[in-house]
């Protein structure tokens, strides 16, 4: 019943910064940003390395997604509260072949504004939540791994929603960090900061 009411009350999510280029977002060249501020999807004070950012050349061409390089078994936490709408935890396969694209273990969390966060590459049986679960920001949802289209253990994180034209898109996300509220840049370390 909770899940049904949640979907009925969802407003259409629209983000004002969609007109900005990836370079402008990374460089902080925007004004009046009203986008949601996320918590890094790790335990409080956990230091992580962002290996790929928006539109990175290796595997994020045309994508607004983030890859955090972490060890197998790193505790992954919800970056925002919501309801778990989909999971997979049974895969033990990973690699860089086209068939590996469907092998990843994942968690999808729907937020109150209609956007959803996608967390990928959990280890086999490393997903610790189920569809229908309500999760809070910072709550443990799984253990990182190397399943799916993956060359090394990492967490792939992206948020999907709608732009001002109503098109389904990947949304840029800014985070609470010890450096303040920022859009992340690849090739840098960040320390998770929970409010």
C-alpha positions as CSV (number, residue, x, y, z in Angstrom):
1,X,0.0,0.0,0.0
2,X,2.8,2.4,0.9
3,X,4.5,1.8,-2.5
4,X,1.2,2.5,-4.4
5,X,0.6,5.8,-2.5
6,X,4.2,6.8,-3.1
7,X,3.8,6.5,-6.9
8,X,0.4,8.3,-6.9
9,X,1.9,11.3,-5.1
10,X,5.0,11.6,-7.3
11,X,5.4,15.0,-8.9
12,X,7.2,15.3,-12.3
13,X,10.8,16.0,-11.6
14,X,12.3,18.9,-13.6
15,X,15.9,20.1,-13.2
16,X,16.9,23.6,-14.1
17,X,20.6,22.8,-14.8
18,X,19.8,20.6,-17.8
19,X,20.7,23.4,-20.2
20,X,24.3,23.4,-18.9
21,X,27.1,21.5,-20.6
22,X,29.0,18.9,-18.7
23,X,32.1,21.1,-18.7
24,X,30.1,24.0,-17.2
25,X,28.8,21.7,-14.5
26,X,32.2,20.3,-13.6
27,X,33.7,23.8,-13.6
28,X,30.9,25.2,-11.4
29,X,29.8,27.7,-14.1
30,X,26.1,27.8,-13.3
31,X,23.7,29.9,-11.3
32,X,20.6,29.3,-9.3
33,X,21.2,25.6,-9.1
34,X,18.1,24.1,-7.3
35,X,19.0,20.4,-7.9
36,X,18.9,18.0,-5.0
37,X,22.1,17.6,-3.0
38,X,23.2,13.9,-2.5
39,X,25.3,12.2,0.1
40,X,28.2,10.2,-1.4
41,X,27.0,6.5,-1.5
42,X,29.4,5.3,1.2
43,X,29.8,5.3,5.0
44,X,30.4,8.6,6.7
45,X,34.0,9.8,6.3
46,X,34.9,7.0,3.8
47,X,37.5,8.3,1.3
48,X,36.9,7.2,-2.3
49,X,38.5,7.8,-5.7
50,X,36.3,8.9,-8.6
51,X,37.8,7.1,-11.6
52,X,35.2,8.2,-14.2
53,X,32.9,11.1,-14.3
54,X,30.3,12.5,-16.7
55,X,31.1,11.7,-20.4
56,X,34.5,10.1,-19.5
57,X,36.1,8.4,-22.6
58,X,36.4,4.8,-21.3
59,X,32.8,3.8,-20.9
60,X,30.7,6.9,-20.1
61,X,30.6,8.5,-23.6
62,X,27.4,10.4,-23.7
63,X,26.5,9.5,-20.1
64,X,26.1,11.4,-16.9
65,X,27.3,8.7,-14.6
66,X,30.0,8.3,-11.9
67,X,32.4,5.4,-11.2
68,X,34.0,5.2,-7.8
69,X,37.0,2.8,-7.6
70,X,36.5,0.8,-4.4
71,X,37.6,-2.6,-3.1
72,X,35.4,-5.7,-3.3
73,X,33.0,-5.7,-0.3
74,X,33.0,-1.9,0.3
75,X,29.9,-0.9,2.1
76,X,27.5,1.0,-0.3
77,X,24.9,3.3,1.3
78,X,21.8,5.0,-0.1
79,X,22.8,8.5,-1.4
80,X,19.2,9.6,-0.9
81,X,16.0,8.3,0.8
82,X,13.4,6.5,-1.2
83,X,11.8,3.1,-2.1
84,X,13.7,0.3,-3.7
85,X,12.1,-0.6,-7.0
86,X,14.4,-3.2,-8.5
87,X,17.4,-5.3,-7.5
88,X,19.6,-8.1,-8.8
89,X,22.1,-10.1,-6.7
90,X,22.6,-13.5,-8.2
91,X,25.3,-12.7,-10.9
92,X,28.9,-13.8,-10.5
93,X,30.0,-12.7,-14.0
94,X,31.9,-9.6,-15.0
95,X,34.2,-8.4,-17.9
96,X,34.4,-6.1,-20.9
97,X,32.5,-8.2,-23.4
98,X,29.1,-7.0,-24.8
99,X,27.3,-9.9,-23.1
100,X,28.6,-8.6,-19.7
101,X,26.3,-5.5,-20.0
102,X,23.4,-7.6,-18.6
103,X,25.4,-9.4,-15.9
104,X,25.6,-6.7,-13.3
105,X,24.1,-6.8,-9.8
106,X,22.2,-3.6,-9.0
107,X,19.9,-1.6,-6.8
108,X,17.4,1.1,-8.0
109,X,15.9,3.5,-5.5
110,X,13.0,5.8,-6.5
111,X,13.0,9.2,-4.8
112,X,10.0,11.4,-3.8
113,X,10.4,13.7,-6.8
114,X,10.2,10.9,-9.3
115,X,13.9,10.6,-10.0
116,X,15.7,7.3,-9.4
117,X,19.3,6.4,-8.4
118,X,21.0,3.4,-10.0
119,X,23.8,1.6,-8.2
120,X,25.7,-1.1,-10.2
121,X,28.3,-3.8,-9.9
122,X,27.5,-5.3,-6.5
123,X,29.2,-8.6,-5.6
124,X,27.2,-11.8,-5.9
125,X,24.7,-11.9,-3.0
126,X,26.0,-8.4,-2.1
127,X,22.6,-6.6,-2.5
128,X,21.2,-6.2,1.1
129,X,17.8,-4.7,0.3
130,X,14.7,-5.9,-1.6
131,X,12.1,-4.3,-3.9
132,X,9.6,-2.5,-1.8
133,X,12.0,-1.6,1.0
134,X,12.0,2.0,2.2
135,X,15.6,3.2,2.8
136,X,17.0,6.3,4.4
137,X,20.0,8.4,3.3
138,X,23.2,6.7,4.5
139,X,21.5,3.3,5.0
140,X,23.6,0.3,4.0
141,X,22.2,-1.2,0.8
142,X,24.9,-3.6,-0.4
143,X,28.6,-4.6,-0.9
144,X,30.5,-3.4,-4.0
145,X,31.9,-5.8,-6.5
146,X,32.9,-6.4,-10.1
147,X,29.9,-7.8,-11.8
148,X,28.5,-6.7,-15.2
149,X,30.4,-4.6,-17.7
150,X,33.3,-3.9,-15.4
151,X,37.1,-4.0,-15.6
152,X,37.8,-3.7,-11.9
153,X,35.8,-3.5,-8.6
154,X,33.9,-0.2,-8.5
155,X,30.5,1.4,-7.9
156,X,28.7,2.9,-10.8
157,X,26.2,5.6,-9.7
158,X,23.7,7.5,-11.8
159,X,20.5,9.4,-11.3
160,X,17.7,9.3,-13.9
161,X,14.8,11.7,-14.2
162,X,13.2,14.1,-16.6
163,X,14.4,17.4,-18.1
164,X,12.2,20.5,-18.6
165,X,11.0,19.1,-21.9
166,X,9.7,15.9,-20.2
167,X,12.4,13.7,-21.7
168,X,13.9,10.8,-19.7
169,X,17.5,11.7,-19.0
170,X,20.5,11.1,-16.8
171,X,20.7,13.9,-14.3
172,X,23.9,15.6,-13.1
173,X,24.2,15.2,-9.3
174,X,26.0,17.4,-6.7
175,X,27.1,16.1,-3.4
176,X,27.9,17.0,0.2
177,X,31.6,16.6,0.6
178,X,34.3,17.9,3.0
179,X,35.1,20.4,0.2
180,X,31.5,21.7,0.3
181,X,28.5,21.1,-2.0
182,X,30.0,20.3,-5.4
183,X,29.8,18.4,-8.7
184,X,32.5,15.7,-8.6
185,X,35.5,15.6,-11.0
186,X,37.2,12.4,-12.1
187,X,40.8,11.7,-10.9
188,X,40.2,13.1,-7.4
189,X,39.6,11.6,-4.0
190,X,36.5,12.6,-2.0
191,X,35.5,11.9,1.6
192,X,31.9,11.1,2.3
193,X,30.1,13.6,4.5
194,X,26.7,12.7,6.0
195,X,24.5,15.5,7.2
